[in-house]
Amino acid sequence: MSGQPSGILPSLLTPFRPDDERIDFNAWQSIIDLMILSGVSGIVAAGPEGEFFSLGEEERLVSIRFCRQYAAGRVPVYAHVGCVSTRETVRLAQKAEAEEVDFLLVATPYYIRPSAEELREHYAEVCRAVALPVLAVSDSEHAGSELTPLVVRHLAHRCENFAGLVDSSGNLDAVPELVALSGERPFVVLAGRDDLILPALELGCSGAVSAGASVAPRLYVELYRDFEKGEVHRAARLQAIAESLHMALGLHTFPSAIKEAARLAGLPAGCCRRPVGPVPAEIRRQLSSVLDRLRQEELLSAPQASMHGAG
């Protein structure tokens, strides 16, 4: 794949069988086909919504391999390879590169709180270890440290394959400064929060890595396309709907509400791995209400039989 990251990139759910031990690859084919048929610009494998934190290293690699093979060049594949330690991240990044994915996503290490200097060296070592474009994921809510514009600028000038940033911080104040890096070298900023996609696009972001797009890809694809066409009023209306879905998806333990919403939308999302359990009935009703609105707006794509064999 060539070109820079842009458009809507759903963070794929990982469908488990009822025993929560094995991945349901047949279900995954249906999910991936729906994403692609809905017009997404790429797919994210083994990301947060894919429960990477509950997958062993070999499972993460198998997930990345399967998504790349099944996508079969129809859209770029972004492999999330972030781990707590630099050594683990480098090892998984190199293995993902060998699987011929298109881009690497690397979330800041979680649980620990690396300093700015430690983050710079962490990302620099990952970039040195691979030739693929690397995008950092800044998510201060789930990680111990924040990627500041100063750190990002340092990496952008130090590492040729440091290709961009997914900003999941929830704070758009630094976005203009980060977007301005694209005037100095190829660099993109992607929104990482569904409730801020349109404001982020208006500030110069080139797309979004979206949790909600794993449930209702058409909603987010149309939002992005309307923005690109200058249809700002429709884009704003779709952003308001996306915000309602975003709020509903946060009502229970991550990512149980997302998987429940996907099931209610007709996707074979399966269960979450324990200790995450099913959502309560009241939350299911609230999710159903939001999805009913999406159906009324014709913003839910109907799942279809898998159309493309893995290989």
N, C-alpha and C positions, 0 to 999 in steps of 0.2 A: 504494500500500500504506500502511496505517496501523498504528500500534502500535509498540512498542519491540522491538528485536532480542532474540530468544530461541530456544531449541531448538538443534538440530544443523544446522550450516551447513557442508556439505562444500566444501573448496577444490578446485574442479574441475580435473581434468587437461585439458590441451590435446592432443588427438590429432593427431599429425602423420602425413602420408603417408610411405611408406618412404624417400623422398629427403630427409626431414626439412626440406623447404623449405615445403611447403604444409600448411595446416590441413585436416583431414578433417572437414568439416562434417556429413556423413552419420553418421559415427561419433559425433560430438558429440551429435546428436539422441538416439541410443540411450542415451548416458551420462546426459544430462539427464533423459530419461524415467525411467530407472531410479532416479535420485536422488529424483525427485518421487513415483514410485510407492511408494518405500520410506518415505515420510513425513517427509522432511527439511523443515525450517522455512524454508529459503532456500538459495540457491547463491551461491558466491563465484566471480566471473569474473576471470581474469587475475591470480590470486594466486600465491603461491610454487610450489604444486604445478602450477599452470598454466604454469610456466616464463616468467613475465613478464619475467625478466631476459634472456631470449634472444629476446624479441619486440621488433620496432621499434614506435615510437609508433603508427603507423597500424595495425599488427597488433593491438596492445593495444586500440585503439578498435574495430576490427572484431570482436574477440573479445567485448568488452563488448556491442556492438550485437547480435551474433548471440545471445548468451545471453539478453539481455533480450527480443528478439523471439521466440525459441523458447519461453522460459518463458511468455510471453504472459499474465502475471498469475497464473499458477498458484501461484507462490511469489515472495517478494521476491528481487530480484537485488542483490547487493553487489558493487560494482565496485572492484577494487583499483587505485588510481591513484598509489601512492607512487613517487617518483623520487628521484634523488640531489639534484637542485636544486629549490628552491622554485618557480622559474619553470616548470620542466617539470611539476611536480606540479599547480600551479594550472591550467596549460593543459589537462592531461589530465582534471583534475577537472571543469572547465567543459564539456569535450566529452562526458564521461560523463553529466553532468547533462542535457545536451541530448538524450541518448539515452533519457532518462526511466527511469533505474535508480532503485532505492529508497534505497540507502545507499551511501556512499563509505567504503572502507577506505584508510587512509594509513599505510604502514609508515614507521618512522623512517628517515631517509636512511642508506644503507649505504656502506661503505668509509671515508667521512669520520667524524669524531667531533665533532659539534656540541656546544657547551656547552648548559647548561640554558636560558640566555637565548635562544640561537639556536634551540633546539627550540621554545620558546614562540612566538617570532615566526614560525617556519616554519608551525606548525599554525594560528596565528591568521590568517595571511595566506590559507591555504587555506580556512579557515572563512569569512572575509570574502568570498571570491571566489564562493561558491556558497550556495544556500539549502538544499540537501540536508543531512540528518544526516551528520556525519562521525565515524567511529570511528578512533581511533589504534590502531596495532598496535605493541606494544612487544616487540621480539625482540632481546635483547642478544647472542644467539649469532651472528646474521647481520648486525646493524647496529652502527654504531660507538658509539652512545650509548644510555643507558637513560632511559626516561620515568619519572621519579620521581613519587611521590604528590604532591609539592609542585608540580611542573610540571603534572600532570594537574588538580589542584585549581584552579590559577591559570586554566587554559584553560576549565574547566567554569564558572567564574564570569565569565569574560571573553567567551566565545563561546556564544551561545544554541544554535547548531546543533552544538556539540561534544557528541556524543550518547553517547560511551562509549569503552571501551578493550578491545582484545583482548590479553590478557596471555599472551605466549609466552615469558616470562622463565624459566619453570621454578622460580620461587621464589614461593610463595604468601603469604609473610609480609605483603606490603602489601595483599593482597586485601580484608581486612575494612575497612581505612581507605578503599579505593577504593569498595567497595560502599556504604559509609556516605554517600557523596555523593548517592545516590539519595534520601536523606531531605531534601536541600536543594533538589534540582531533578531533573528527569527525567535519569537517567544509568544506563547498564548496564555491567557488566563481563562479558566472555566469556572462557572458557578458551581458550588457544591451544596447549595441549599435550595430546595424546591420553592420555598416561600420568597426567594429573592431572585428568581431567574430573570424576570423582566427588568428590574432595576439594574442587575448586573450586566445584562446585554446593553442597556442604555449607556452604561459606563465604559463599554468597549470589550466586555467579555465575548469570547467567540462561540460559546455554547455552554452546556451544563452536563455534569455527571449527576444523574437523577435517580432517587429512590422511587419516587412515585411513577416514573416511566416504566418501572418493572411491573406495574399494575395496569396503568392506563397510558401506554406509549403514545397513542394518537393525540391525547390532550397536549402533551408537551411538544410533540412534533409540530402540531398546528400552531401552538404558541410561538415557537421559534420561527416558523415560516411566515406567520403574520408579521412578526417583528421585522424580518428580513424584507418583506414586501412594503413596509411602511404603514401597515394597517394597525395603527397604534391602539385604537379603541377596542378592536376585537382582541388584540393581544392582551390588553389590560383586563378585559373580561375573563379571558382564559386564565390569566395569572390569579385572579380572585378565586376561581374554581380550584386551581392548583393549591392555593393557600388553604382552602377548606380541606382538601385531601391530605395535605401536609400535616395539618393539626390532628386529623383523625388517625393518621398513621403513627402518631406519637402517643396514643392513648394507653398503650400497654407495653410490656417489656419488649425491647427491641430484639429481633424484628418480627415479633409474633403478629402484630396488627397488620404489618405489610403482607405477610403470608396469608393471613385471613382475608384481607381485602382481595388479594390475587385469587384466592379460591372462590370468593363471592363473585368475582368477575369472570369465572369460568376457567381459570388457569390451574393446571395440576401442580400447585406449589408445594404440596406435602406439608409435613410438620416441621417445627424447629427442633434442633437438637437440645436435649435437656442440659441444664435445668429450665430452659424456657419452655413453658407449657402453653396450652390453648388460651385464647382470649375469653373473658367472661361474656355472658349473653348480652348484657347492656352495651358493651363496646361493639359487639357484633351488630347490634341494631343501629348504632351510630354509623358504623362503616357502611352498612346497607343503605342508609339514607343518603350518604354522599355518593355512593355508586349509582343509586337510582337517578340522581341528578345528571351524572355523567351519561347514563343511558339515554335520558331524555334529550340531552344535547348531542347525542350520537357521537360521543367521544370515547366509547369503549369499543375496542376491536374484538370481534368474535374469534376465539381460537379455531384453528383449522388443523386438519391432519398434517403430520410432518410431510414436507415436500422435498426433502433433500437428504440423501443418505450421508452418514458420517464416513470419512475416509482419510 
